[in-house]
Amino acid sequence: MPEIIIPPRRTPESDDGYFEQMTKAIFQAGFSWKVVDRKWPAFQKAFQNFSIEKVASLTPSDVDVLVQDEAIVRNRRKIEATVWNARKILALRAEHGSMQGFLRSLDGRPYRDVNRALRAAFEHLGRTGAFVFLWSVGEDVPDWEDR
């Protein structure tokens, strides 16, 4: 059985922290969590410490450079999704004030609906990735077996 690295569970101090945790959940999906965890410092450098504004401003040429960066997982679709998701968080921030404000707008909904809303809002975020993201940022989630 592959080794699963459980991320620390804590509420991020900023939208950049939410963005980083979401990106990590996306890159871990379908890949060795251990490899992603080992490469994470390179991800932080490649994505400019997950500054939403900086990542949102990346161009297709910047993406081409990242796809060649052997220090990270070079999955073009996930890299492009990271840029798209940064732009989406900026839009959600304009509407809800913050990523946490967006999550609070989902309060009171059944977990299944919250998971579905996240998957609809963000690129390349699957059902398990949404669960891992929510868990890692301290949101209420069902037990792993009940998700």
Summary of the structure (lengths in Angstrom):
residues: 147
radius of gyration: 14.7
end to end distance: 20.3
largest distance: 43.0
contacts: 410
relative contact order: 0.17
helix: 65%
strand: 0%
